[in-house]
Every structure is written in structure tokens, then in C-alpha cells.
Amino acid sequence: MLFTKFRKKRVLKSYLEKLPLLLRKDYGGVGPYTVGQVTNTVERYGLNREYVAYACAIFMVKEHFVVAYQHEPGIAYEDLKQEVADKFFFGNANFSTVDRGYAAFDSGSGFDSD
């Protein structure tokens, strides 16, 4: 269980660190992006696909996420976004990956969730 939490946190951290630049490189701008753009970028650059719904929640607008995941039971935009917020943004679900301020939370500040 602990290993699973650790691995999940590492995957989510990689999404936050790598996807903003990769999405901009491939699709320009700062989003929001489509489910296809997010999942294709995750696959293209060899990132872990296990938690790709989280990546979609981070980089898509809620309305598009809900449509894309409407047939997936147990996947709720607010829950995924809040989990990322709790782990990396002091619970602020209105975080922006454009700010990139998240990096400071995980680099020697003593902040650690889980």
C-alpha cells in the first residue's frame, strides 16, 4: 500500500513537471487541452499511463473531462483534481500548472503529503 502511494505520487509529480512543457511543445499555448492531446502526449513521451485520468483532470477543463470520462465509473473530476491539490498545492484545487510554483513545495521545503 505504501509503495503504491509512493509510486502514484511520483507519477503525478512527473505529470506536473513534464506535461506542461511537452503539451506546449506539441500543441502550443497553455491549454486547456483535449483528452486526446493529453493521453497522446503521455504515450508519446513514455510517461506512466496508469494515472492518465489525473493528467486529464489537471490539463483539461471540467466540462470536457466529464464528457470524456462519463462512462468510467468512479472517476470524478473534482476528486482527482483535489487529490493532486492535496499532495502538491496545499489543498488548493484552483492550482495552475502554468505558475509552476508547485516545484518549490517539493524541493526541500519539508512539505510532504503521504
MOWO-V949647 format. One record per residue. N is the residue number from 0. RES is the residue in one letter. SS is DSSP state (~ for helix, > for strand, _ for the rest). Layout:
BEGIN
N,RES,SS / N,RES,SS
END
This chain:
BEGIN
0,M,_ / 1,L,~ / 2,F,~ / 3,T,~ / 4,K,~ / 5,F,~ / 6,R,~ / 7,K,~ / 8,K,~ / 9,R,~ / 10,V,~ / 11,L,~ / 12,K,~ / 13,S,~ / 14,Y,~ / 15,L,~ / 16,E,~ / 17,K,~ / 18,L,~ / 19,P,~ / 20,L,~ / 21,L,~ / 22,L,~ / 23,R,~ / 24,K,~ / 25,D,~ / 26,Y,~ / 27,G,_ / 28,G,_ / 29,V,_ / 30,G,_ / 31,P,_ / 32,Y,_ / 33,T,_ / 34,V,~ / 35,G,~ / 36,Q,~ / 37,V,~ / 38,T,~ / 39,N,~ / 40,T,~ / 41,V,~ / 42,E,~ / 43,R,~ / 44,Y,_ / 45,G,_ / 46,L,_ / 47,N,_ / 48,R,_ / 49,E,_ / 50,Y,_ / 51,V,~ / 52,A,~ / 53,Y,~ / 54,A,~ / 55,C,~ / 56,A,~ / 57,I,~ / 58,F,~ / 59,M,_ / 60,V,_ / 61,K,~ / 62,E,~ / 63,H,~ / 64,F,~ / 65,V,~ / 66,V,~ / 67,A,~ / 68,Y,_ / 69,Q,_ / 70,H,_ / 71,E,_ / 72,P,_ / 73,G,_ / 74,I,_ / 75,A,_ / 76,Y,~ / 77,E,~ / 78,D,~ / 79,L,~ / 80,K,~ / 81,Q,~ / 82,E,~ / 83,V,~ / 84,A,~ / 85,D,~ / 86,K,~ / 87,F,~ / 88,F,_ / 89,F,_ / 90,G,_ / 91,N,_ / 92,A,_ / 93,N,_ / 94,F,_ / 95,S,_ / 96,T,_ / 97,V,_ / 98,D,_ / 99,R,_ / 100,G,_ / 101,Y,~ / 102,A,~ / 103,A,~ / 104,F,~ / 105,D,_ / 106,S,_ / 107,G,_ / 108,S,_ / 109,G,_ / 110,F,_ / 111,D,_ / 112,S,_ / 113,D,_
END
